[in-house]
Amino acid sequence: MILLNQSKDLIVADQVREANTFRQRLIGLLGREELKVGEGLLINPCKIVHTFFMKFAIGLIFLNEDDIVVEVIPSLRPNRISSFVSSATKVIELKADRELKEKVSIGDTVNLQ
């Protein structure tokens, strides 16, 4: 899938896959050596993320049920827990990126196609 920021008319990631099953959501990115630029993982439902046992930092975009951005975390290092985002229904995990907040801002509408 492609992650498009409709508010800024910008492709944020072009290789997003979805964790559809409980097992896929549980495993997430564990075991991966890295995420490449443009890769991502959509986890639905999700309000909080951990990076225990991961080898790299990740960027996070939390979305509500209308695909509006409610939180952006540019880099969550390994062995950490994100904040609990009560208004989120899903999250997209991406390669950590200091400029993620310039690409996606709270209140932006995104589209996965």
Steps between C-alpha positions, in 0.01 A plus 500: 500500500597862454473743793394839363473814711195654332536826692848560356462298177810299593585131482639409843566130430446281196543150645262474795372157591222422745520275805160331459509223758565499874825311437616756239420786739677322786818441299492832313854592397678262741781312330555765235849646469369835375222680318587654167386847402143471376421179691240489773262284699136586575375357830126516560378520774779669697534779759851430633823355356808341652842438349620227737744261332519718188834589344411845368294811572166555328281798416132486592189661355189443713165538321141521615209315339471770230871470407582835655843523662471526879867449598839488327814356659801543268721250682427240766825327594530127574374376839257788549122543527312777321247714676145361512299688236138467610354657185694267268352192339805399293867576451742495211856402587766646271875545483602753767521845341583831671298675228187287546314787671559714189350230279205424728343731760229452758168573329616390153281254312679199355391234256622144453449376145 
